[in-house]
Amino acid sequence: MGPSAGVTRNTLRQQIADALRDEVLAGRLPPGREFTVKQIAEQYGVSATPVREALFDLSAQGLLASDQHRGFQVREFTVADYRAMAEARALVVEGLFRNPAERVAVRPEGLASIRRRAAEAVRAAKGGDLDVLIGYDLRFWRELGQFVLNPYIADFLTRLRVQAWVFAVHRLRRDGMDENVLWFGHEELVEAIARGDHEQVHAEMRSYYAHALAWADRLEAREAEGNGEQNAEGGAEGNADGPAGPGSAMPPQSPESPGHCA
């Protein structure tokens, strides 16, 4: 394989991974959706090799689950997963700012772009534009991550943020967005960082994680209530029809291929 062929394949691999990640983040590939390398390769009209590599890349990022026999599946994150993500990010950021002179280097020339990302994220959040919000929010945190001197920590934080949005997107589309769910502190956080006000940075981040964990509490309560109602209905059906009565088995699901990526 010549150098140009390798570059082409790597480019396709990245393009396919980016497109599928966008589909997942937009909620067009919902949690649990299954697909194969062949389906994606046919959809894009490319060979299986770059598709397989792209899907394994997304699996390594925690967005897909892979099975040797069933192919790939969009990962389903639970409320417990989301809570763990928020707590992990809080612990890492807390550690970064214990001695920021050794772990964080704020570059003034990068702040203008981050301020724009912050303003656009807040505007999208208040306007209820979820697709725009996700894009600007991810850019905001990714650019802030460039101030972190340890690239492995920066990459870890970015991956957790993407995973958190994968968890959140279909719930936000289902339940709607308001100030009880979304956090609007992007601009306050970046200004605290610009001033070198580490105490205020900690305060803003504590507010951010408290907001996330409060939403997790409400989701857990809602899911517990829903499970209780389902159990009550199931008990009533069982009494009427017996343990093997109607509705006791799930009908088989036909495989679906993912929609076209924008």
Stockholm file with secondary structure:
# STOCKHOLM 1.0

chainA/1-262         MGPSAGVTRNTLRQQIADALRDEVLAGRLPPGREFTVKQIAEQYGVSATPVREALFDLSAQGLLASDQHRGFQVREFTVADYRAMAEARALVVEGLFRNPAERVAVRPEGLASIRRRAAEAVRAAKGGDLDVLIGYDLRFWRELGQFVLNPYIADFLTRLRVQAWVFAVHRLRRDGMDENVLWFGHEELVEAIARGDHEQVHAEMRSYYAHALAWADRLEAREAEGNGEQNAEGGAEGNADGPAGPGSAMPPQSPESPGHCA
#=GR chainA/1-262 SS CCHHHHHHHHHHHHHHHHHHHHHHHTTSSCTTCEECHHHHHHHHTCCHHHHHHHHHHHHHTTSEEEETTTEEEECCCCHHHHHHHHHHHHHHHHHHTTSHHHHBCCCHHHHHHHHHHHHHHHHHHHHTCHHHHHHHHHHHHHHHHTTBSCHHHHHHHHHHHHHHHHHHHHHHHHHCCCTTTCCCCHHHHHHHHHHTCHHHHHHHHHHHHHHHHHHHHHHHHHHHHHHHHHHHHHHHHHHHHCTTSTTSSCCCCCCCCCCCCC
#=GC SS_cons         CCHHHHHHHHHHHHHHHHHHHHHHHTTSSCTTCEECHHHHHHHHTCCHHHHHHHHHHHHHTTSEEEETTTEEEECCCCHHHHHHHHHHHHHHHHHHTTSHHHHBCCCHHHHHHHHHHHHHHHHHHHHTCHHHHHHHHHHHHHHHHTTBSCHHHHHHHHHHHHHHHHHHHHHHHHHCCCTTTCCCCHHHHHHHHHHTCHHHHHHHHHHHHHHHHHHHHHHHHHHHHHHHHHHHHHHHHHHHHCTTSTTSSCCCCCCCCCCCCC
//
